[in-house]
């Protein structure tokens, strides 16, 4: 299947965003609904703190994935309100103990600022799994209900890795072409706006889109440079 799909791609070509998505959707697919992922190679040096590219963006059509959210507050009424508004888990001490015991059955943690000293002690568990809440991603806040609704609605975080590449999910293969195009455009707009002032030369090097088990398709980066 992979070989048949890769034969459809001209490796020497950069495709428009619309054509890239059409090509992805023409691939022979697996029985499960694969994630559609955006990979962006940036001309930054992540070793320098002032060149770390990180942010959040609300995708207009969501990611198509059911996100499990753990809300950490020390307020029983607030925890109940969070559960009533779609949180999968809400509490504090009991979840600290569960995490220390190896439980990680959630995708995003939202916490109030007053608990971050205690939650910081869980860094060795949460850090490697990219589950540590952070003010820059909007997951450390007193307005946990708002943060919860944004995450459930399709808010995603992007962050450059040590190789200068951002990987972020922008939907599912079952999405329509227009939905995927919209999500990619909004995500790329946020990444372009996050360009550090200290970056000289080429910021956007390469852009690719792929499914979980498909070859990647290179998108013409000039369509995102304004």
Phi and psi in degrees as a GROMACS rama.xvg file:
@    title "Ramachandran Plot"
@    xaxis  label "Phi"
@    yaxis  label "Psi"
@TYPE xy
-62.2499  -42.9008  UNK-2
-62.6341  -41.3949  UNK-3
-64.3465  -38.7232  UNK-4
-69.583  -41.8122  UNK-5
-68.9051  -24.614  UNK-6
-68.7054  -16.6092  UNK-7
-80.5396  -13.1667  UNK-8
-99.259  132.687  UNK-9
-90.1906  106.299  UNK-10
-65.3445  -17.4853  UNK-11
-90.1154  0.724936  UNK-12
-109.778  151.164  UNK-13
-111.591  127.346  UNK-14
-97.6054  154.732  UNK-15
-66.2666  161.872  UNK-16
-59.0288  -45.8094  UNK-17
-61.107  -44.5539  UNK-18
-66.7372  -35.6296  UNK-19
-61.9792  -44.6381  UNK-20
-67.5922  -41.1731  UNK-21
-60.1152  -40.3484  UNK-22
-64.375  -44.1294  UNK-23
-58.0621  -44.7165  UNK-24
-72.6735  -13.5638  UNK-25
-87.2394  -12.3064  UNK-26
-65.668  149.852  UNK-27
-67.481  133.926  UNK-28
-113.198  164.849  UNK-29
-83.6038  177.942  UNK-30
-73.6566  -22.7922  UNK-31
-98.5375  158.345  UNK-32
-80.0147  99.7614  UNK-33
-69.5219  153.458  UNK-34
-77.1235  145.326  UNK-35
-102.969  123.565  UNK-36
-118.936  140.683  UNK-37
-104.604  130.92  UNK-38
-121.886  123.953  UNK-39
-124.64  117.481  UNK-40
-92.0465  117.085  UNK-41
-108.171  151.84  UNK-42
-88.3366  58.945  UNK-43
-123.326  160.162  UNK-44
-112.286  97.6467  UNK-45
-62.0511  -11.191  UNK-46
-68.2619  -22.0413  UNK-47
-96.0501  125.244  UNK-48
-58.2446  -31.7975  UNK-49
-80.9798  2.7068  UNK-50
-118.62  13.1488  UNK-51
-75.3864  126.105  UNK-52
-104.034  117.699  UNK-53
-150.456  142.935  UNK-54
-177.117  -173.46  UNK-55
-131.291  157.093  UNK-56
-151.087  140.861  UNK-57
-94.7375  111.536  UNK-58
-73.7022  130.308  UNK-59
-59.4301  -26.8639  UNK-60
-116.696  15.3477  UNK-61
68.6296  -172.853  UNK-62
-103.021  -11.4625  UNK-63
80.5876  0.89662  UNK-64
-105.938  140.421  UNK-65
-80.4561  112.481  UNK-66
-92.6155  123.827  UNK-67
-87.7046  123.941  UNK-68
-116.213  130.083  UNK-69
-106.774  120.769  UNK-70
-103.584  128.423  UNK-71
-110.811  107.213  UNK-72
-137.73  162.408  UNK-73
-104.213  22.3875  UNK-74
-118.581  111.311  UNK-75
-59.6278  -40.1037  UNK-76
-66.1037  -40.8397  UNK-77
-66.3538  -38.6709  UNK-78
-62.2543  -42.1404  UNK-79
-64.0882  -40.8448  UNK-80
-62.6506  -39.0403  UNK-81
-64.6805  -43.3854  UNK-82
-62.7894  -38.3235  UNK-83
-68.1646  -22.2921  UNK-84
-103.753  16.956  UNK-85
109.2  -2.21483  UNK-86
-65.2789  142.384  UNK-87
-81.9741  -31.6456  UNK-88
-145.489  145.828  UNK-89
-153.017  135.884  UNK-90
160.499  -158.812  UNK-91
-147.254  -81.7093  UNK-92
-57.8482  -42.0657  UNK-93
-63.628  -31.7112  UNK-94
-82.5769  -27.9658  UNK-95
-60.4369  -45.2956  UNK-96
-65.1602  -40.0308  UNK-97
-65.816  -41.0702  UNK-98
-65.9564  -41.5855  UNK-99
-62.2874  -25.5452  UNK-100
-89.1723  0.980844  UNK-101
103.118  15.0757  UNK-102
-90.4882  126.288  UNK-103
-141.61  42.9374  UNK-104
-84.6462  51.9151  UNK-105
-151.84  159.605  UNK-106
-104.031  -29.5313  UNK-107
-140.132  136.92  UNK-108
-111.917  130.686  UNK-109
-114.786  134.252  UNK-110
-140.595  152.826  UNK-111
-81.0987  149.575  UNK-112
-57.1314  -33.8416  UNK-113
-66.4852  -15.2929  UNK-114
-99.2601  -2.04355  UNK-115
-68.009  -24.4377  UNK-116
-63.6867  -44.1462  UNK-117
-71.9911  -41.8862  UNK-118
-67.016  -31.0611  UNK-119
-58.6061  -28.0077  UNK-120
-69.5014  -14.4624  UNK-121
-92.5796  7.79509  UNK-122
-54.5646  -36.3632  UNK-123
-69.0689  -21.0677  UNK-124
-91.0315  -44.3604  UNK-125
-82.0941  -37.2666  UNK-126
-53.9703  -56.8894  UNK-127
-60.5429  -24.0786  UNK-128
-95.7417  3.82041  UNK-129
57.0712  41.3916  UNK-130
-111.311  -0.360573  UNK-131
-71.4271  125.029  UNK-132
-64.9441  151.012  UNK-133
-147.706  136.745  UNK-134
-58.4444  -34.4659  UNK-135
-66.965  -26.368  UNK-136
-95.0916  0.874252  UNK-137
79.174  12.6313  UNK-138
-99.4005  1.70582  UNK-139
-116.531  106.061  UNK-140
-162.576  153.923  UNK-141
-81.9894  -21.5681  UNK-142
-91.6343  69.937  UNK-143
-67.6458  -28.6508  UNK-144
-65.4277  -44.3879  UNK-145
-63.5391  -46.0133  UNK-146
-60.8782  -40.5526  UNK-147
-61.6791  -46.5824  UNK-148
-64.6495  -36.3079  UNK-149
-67.0701  -43.8595  UNK-150
-64.0166  -44.4346  UNK-151
-66.4013  -27.1613  UNK-152
-83.2235  -9.48724  UNK-153
120.9  20.5068  UNK-154
-76.1254  127.77  UNK-155
-123.494  156.388  UNK-156
-106.44  139.718  UNK-157
-121.853  144.91  UNK-158
-153.816  132.537  UNK-159
-70.0757  139.138  UNK-160
-91.4456  -175.713  UNK-161
-67.7595  -12.9782  UNK-162
-96.5477  2.1181  UNK-163
82.6068  23.679  UNK-164
-119.561  139.069  UNK-165
-104.939  130.088  UNK-166
-118.181  126.584  UNK-167
-149.035  140.487  UNK-168
-80.1076  133.309  UNK-169
-122.967  16.4817  UNK-170
145.737  -160.586  UNK-171
-129.578  157.354  UNK-172
-59.7597  -26.4077  UNK-173
-75.0823  -11.6221  UNK-174
-65.2859  154.905  UNK-175
-73.5983  164.532  UNK-176
-57.8226  -46.4873  UNK-177
-62.8728  -38.4567  UNK-178
-63.6328  -43.3155  UNK-179
-68.4987  -40.7691  UNK-180
-61.2727  -45.3768  UNK-181
-58.7752  -47.032  UNK-182
-63.188  -43.542  UNK-183
-64.2308  -44.5082  UNK-184
-60.9288  -43.7061  UNK-185
-66.0494  -41.3696  UNK-186
-65.6182  -45.3615  UNK-187
-65.224  -35.5554  UNK-188
-61.5673  -40.8918  UNK-189
-67.2706  -39.4307  UNK-190
-66.7248  -41.3289  UNK-191
-65.0631  -37.9072  UNK-192
-70.7376  -16.703  UNK-193
-90.0766  9.51383  UNK-194
-58.5679  123.337  UNK-195
-67.1295  143.191  UNK-196
-64.0988  -24.6453  UNK-197
-80.0928  -8.58165  UNK-198
-78.3392  125.108  UNK-199
-110.548  151.787  UNK-200
80.6173  -151.647  UNK-201
-73.8234  122.117  UNK-202
-89.1408  -50.5874  UNK-203
-98.4196  112.148  UNK-204
-94.8264  -57.3149  UNK-205
-143.909  150.177  UNK-206
-134.342  129.372  UNK-207
-130.383  152.217  UNK-208
-129.962  142.796  UNK-209
-154.69  164.279  UNK-210
-97.4774  168.967  UNK-211
-51.757  -42.6595  UNK-212
-123.176  35.9057  UNK-213
-123.529  162.692  UNK-214
-68.0372  160.549  UNK-215
-91.3319  151.439  UNK-216
-116.064  127.86  UNK-217
-83.9689  128.004  UNK-218
-96.4728  142.826  UNK-219
-63.3429  111.843  UNK-220
-66.5246  -23.687  UNK-221
-63.0037  -22.2502  UNK-222
-68.9175  -15.3953  UNK-223
-106.26  -4.72559  UNK-224
-96.6024  116.565  UNK-225
